[in-house]
Amino acid sequence: MSLDEWNAACDRLEDFLDAHRVQDRALVLRLTTDLLAEARRLHAENPIYSPVETTLDLATAQTEAWFSRLAADTAPTDGNAAARARVAYFAAGAHREWPAAFLDPDPPAAMIEAIRRASIQAGPDLEFTSLIRREVDYGPVEDLARETWEQFSWSHVLRAFLIWVVIFFAAYGSYLAFFA
Amino acid sequence: MTAFQKTSELPAEVASLRQALFLATGGGITIAGTWLLTGLFRSGGITATEWALLVLFVILFGQLAFGFSIAFWGFVVWLRGGEPYEVMRTLPETEDCPPGSTAIIMPVFNEEPGRIFRAVENMVRSLEATGCGAAFDFFILSDSNNPDNWIEEECAWVNLCSRLNAFGRIFYRKRRVSLHGKSGNVADFCRRWGQRYRYAVVLDADSVMTGELLVRLARVMDANPAIGIVQTAPQIVRGTSLLQRLVQFSTRSVGPLFAAGSNFWHLAGASYWGHNAIIRLQPFMQHCVLPELPGRSAADRHILSHDTVEAALMQQAGFQVWFAYQEPGSYEEGPPNLSESFKRDRRWCQGNLQHFWFLFAPGTHFTNRIHIFFGLMAYLSAPLLLVFITLSGIDTYWKQQFAILSARAADPVWTGTWWTSVLLLGLTVTLLFLPKVLGAIHLLPRAREFGGVLRMGVSVIFETLLSILLAPIFLFFYTQFVVLTLLGLRVNWKTQNRTTSAIPFGEAIRTYGPPTLLGIAVTVLTLMHVPILTLWLSPLLAGWLLAIPLALLTSSDRVGGWLRSRGLLLIPEEIRTPPILAGLDDPPPALARPQTLADVAHYGILRVVLDPFVNAVHIALLRRSRVHAKHKGEYLAALSDRLLSSGPGALTVRETHALLWDSGELARVHRDLWTRPGTRLDPWWRFALRHASED
């Protein structure tokens, strides 16, 4: 593999850590060095994947595992628990308060407590109520409308129109013939 | 000047007497006008055309007269020093927090997320300042179908909760199926959480209310178990374009008189506007579930404009509906230009015309019938007025003299009918413009808040003149809306664009070309056949002929800003911004973009796929993915691949939604983006990866 590809992997890894708001430069350096070293080892064993894939696979796997552990420590777990832990980590400002704790296998207890408190709740517990629609009596207008809809047909309108046109011209013709 | 301790003590005879006075004023003026017109027609015997004109005149002049009656009685209330039967006068002296819990619900639909959450933030802070914040929960109920808006709403919500430590007090819900628009959204809230709360304050996406007012509303509901709904009178604020500033000035000058006059006649039988109001949830859920209308299709049977109907149902159930018209601290915004205003009117028109069914429904209260009738006439009067003008023109042409008023003006002999014409014209002009004068008089003691007496006077005249020019444009479009609605053409619930004002020139030509052409045609026709009619119709023709420049002018922020810098059309909130309105335009921290991505489209998609935090927020709010059928999994995987290899523009909105609703696939695409080599990513993503984390 070329140096460019490993440089690209290094850049991507830095962007990844940056996206996780890891602001402790020393931690960034340490994580980058450790992850790249591990990635090089894995890549040597399985060169079918590019350095970017190998490195970031490793980084995402470690991150997800870390958040899953945080989730288990802070709340009952379910399918989206790791995602909720990740939200709570950011929402609690843990990335600012404990800048060196990212991917720490033994995170500070205060941070876990802060994350527990910041658990998001999109809505209160559901208390379902059936909303029952009542019939409204719209009075005679509704009856009239229903009758019209049931009986209405454009062919009837056309027929009536034609009849009145014939009557009009017959009357007009008569007027011209006999009175004009 | 408190006349009652509780609203249930409202004497029935007071309501009856006031309704009689209101109806007598409007009815008396209508009879007087009709008598004058009949006198004009009678001189030569009433023809068939004149009979038709007379019928139309009664309807149209009646609407004018009853409108005047409202303003007149509002002015009388003001002269008397206030309303003794005003709902907020029943507030107990104590300053305790309301014991009942209140949900503040804000249905949103693709409106600017920053604006929505800044407003919520201001309201939360304002409520905290009252010391009663714990009694209120906020719900942002999203029906946004723009994926970017959806993601930004989620980000802004989490960020706001995080900053205010308000998880568990500010909630966010996104409906998967936006059934029945806003009313369906509110019903969905009631079904899920309505049982938990005693009251709900319903807001629009552009509404803001002060904490003090929210507390007072909840307290007045607690003090009066007979009340079902209290509607406030939101002030229109924060206008930048000329149209917005015109409307907000107008509603501040004559609006209070119309509000006081409305309260004068309906008292406990007010209407509900669907926002900036507090409702008692238990009876609302029990009695105000929207019924189906008679109709042939499901779409025909669905009520579009729910608020008036809900007020009617609440009253039918025995609860009062009041109008707290004097309460400060309730705000909303107006549409920035004529096109947006018409978009909203088209929806309202269809909704109001549907209310026709309730007009004759047994059990509907008298005051509700009046509200429904006024709502209908707000739009129906436009085609009726056009028919009236057309018939008048034809009648004039036939007689070669001015039918109603001007025929006698053209008459060389100054007969008695000439004076009748002048009297009728004078009465009409009085009904049209006296409310403006009364509005200006009632503002005089507070003229300093409106820029001083001179500037306020100039503003009133300017607003009146521009309203005269704009009225024919409204006449044209309202007629179009009524015809479209009666032909059964549907009107959808569309977002209101309240952030950008200017109408592009091309759109102005396309939209306002037809009224201009109509103006040209009528001008040519009248000049050729009845020249004097051109003079009489000149206000109408001017509005049509100038429709394009007026649309452009009124949409201009520069003109609005220039007038403001000259102290014209000022409202008190422009002189001193109340804290509740401060900073509404500043994007919340969660929505601030890096400079390099400032103009990037699909920013919401970018964030939800790329940003681990935003991706997690979105996934956490979704239900956990079920195990898919194989073909669905393949479909989603193909979409993800296309998203990354060709960019978000390669997906339709429907496809983007399919991805966004699947938590498993979204987690996968996030991982895939970060692990994929740059050569297999669209350049858009490569650019995003490099710049997304910049400050």
Boltz contact constraints between the chains, C-beta under 6 A:
constraints:
  - contact:
      token1: [A, 15]
      token2: [B, 689]
      max_distance: 6.0
  - contact:
      token1: [A, 16]
      token2: [B, 674]
      max_distance: 6.0
  - contact:
      token1: [A, 18]
      token2: [B, 693]
      max_distance: 6.0
  - contact:
      token1: [A, 19]
      token2: [B, 611]
      max_distance: 6.0
  - contact:
      token1: [A, 19]
      token2: [B, 612]
      max_distance: 6.0
  - contact:
      token1: [A, 19]
      token2: [B, 693]
      max_distance: 6.0
  - contact:
      token1: [A, 20]
      token2: [B, 612]
      max_distance: 6.0
  - contact:
      token1: [A, 50]
      token2: [B, 677]
      max_distance: 6.0
  - contact:
      token1: [A, 52]
      token2: [B, 677]
      max_distance: 6.0
  - contact:
      token1: [A, 53]
      token2: [B, 675]
      max_distance: 6.0
  - contact:
      token1: [A, 56]
      token2: [B, 674]
      max_distance: 6.0
  - contact:
      token1: [A, 56]
      token2: [B, 675]
      max_distance: 6.0
  - contact:
      token1: [A, 57]
      token2: [B, 675]
      max_distance: 6.0
  - contact:
      token1: [A, 60]
      token2: [B, 671]
      max_distance: 6.0
  - contact:
      token1: [A, 60]
      token2: [B, 674]
      max_distance: 6.0
  - contact:
      token1: [A, 79]
      token2: [B, 624]
      max_distance: 6.0
  - contact:
      token1: [A, 80]
      token2: [B, 619]
      max_distance: 6.0
  - contact:
      token1: [A, 80]
      token2: [B, 620]
      max_distance: 6.0
  - contact:
      token1: [A, 80]
      token2: [B, 624]
      max_distance: 6.0
  - contact:
      token1: [A, 83]
      token2: [B, 616]
      max_distance: 6.0
  - contact:
      token1: [A, 83]
      token2: [B, 619]
      max_distance: 6.0
  - contact:
      token1: [A, 83]
      token2: [B, 620]
      max_distance: 6.0
  - contact:
      token1: [A, 84]
      token2: [B, 620]
      max_distance: 6.0
  - contact:
      token1: [A, 86]
      token2: [B, 616]
      max_distance: 6.0
  - contact:
      token1: [A, 87]
      token2: [B, 616]
      max_distance: 6.0
  - contact:
      token1: [A, 87]
      token2: [B, 617]
      max_distance: 6.0
  - contact:
      token1: [A, 87]
      token2: [B, 620]
      max_distance: 6.0
  - contact:
      token1: [A, 90]
      token2: [B, 613]
      max_distance: 6.0
  - contact:
      token1: [A, 91]
      token2: [B, 158]
      max_distance: 6.0
  - contact:
      token1: [A, 91]
      token2: [B, 162]
      max_distance: 6.0
  - contact:
      token1: [A, 120]
      token2: [B, 167]
      max_distance: 6.0
  - contact:
      token1: [A, 121]
      token2: [B, 167]
      max_distance: 6.0
  - contact:
      token1: [A, 121]
      token2: [B, 168]
      max_distance: 6.0
  - contact:
      token1: [A, 122]
      token2: [B, 171]
      max_distance: 6.0
  - contact:
      token1: [A, 122]
      token2: [B, 172]
      max_distance: 6.0
  - contact:
      token1: [A, 122]
      token2: [B, 621]
      max_distance: 6.0
  - contact:
      token1: [A, 123]
      token2: [B, 171]
      max_distance: 6.0
  - contact:
      token1: [A, 123]
      token2: [B, 173]
      max_distance: 6.0
  - contact:
      token1: [A, 124]
      token2: [B, 193]
      max_distance: 6.0
  - contact:
      token1: [A, 126]
      token2: [B, 192]
      max_distance: 6.0
  - contact:
      token1: [A, 127]
      token2: [B, 195]
      max_distance: 6.0
  - contact:
      token1: [A, 127]
      token2: [B, 196]
      max_distance: 6.0
  - contact:
      token1: [A, 129]
      token2: [B, 191]
      max_distance: 6.0
  - contact:
      token1: [A, 129]
      token2: [B, 194]
      max_distance: 6.0
  - contact:
      token1: [A, 129]
      token2: [B, 195]
      max_distance: 6.0
  - contact:
      token1: [A, 129]
      token2: [B, 285]
      max_distance: 6.0
  - contact:
      token1: [A, 131]
      token2: [B, 187]
      max_distance: 6.0
  - contact:
      token1: [A, 131]
      token2: [B, 191]
      max_distance: 6.0
  - contact:
      token1: [A, 131]
      token2: [B, 285]
      max_distance: 6.0
  - contact:
      token1: [A, 131]
      token2: [B, 289]
      max_distance: 6.0
  - contact:
      token1: [A, 133]
      token2: [B, 289]
      max_distance: 6.0
  - contact:
      token1: [A, 133]
      token2: [B, 291]
      max_distance: 6.0
  - contact:
      token1: [A, 136]
      token2: [B, 291]
      max_distance: 6.0
  - contact:
      token1: [A, 137]
      token2: [B, 362]
      max_distance: 6.0
  - contact:
      token1: [A, 138]
      token2: [B, 294]
      max_distance: 6.0
  - contact:
      token1: [A, 138]
      token2: [B, 357]
      max_distance: 6.0
  - contact:
      token1: [A, 138]
      token2: [B, 361]
      max_distance: 6.0
  - contact:
      token1: [A, 139]
      token2: [B, 360]
      max_distance: 6.0
  - contact:
      token1: [A, 139]
      token2: [B, 361]
      max_distance: 6.0
  - contact:
      token1: [A, 139]
      token2: [B, 362]
      max_distance: 6.0
  - contact:
      token1: [A, 141]
      token2: [B, 360]
      max_distance: 6.0
  - contact:
      token1: [A, 142]
      token2: [B, 294]
      max_distance: 6.0
  - contact:
      token1: [A, 145]
      token2: [B, 294]
      max_distance: 6.0
  - contact:
      token1: [A, 149]
      token2: [B, 296]
      max_distance: 6.0
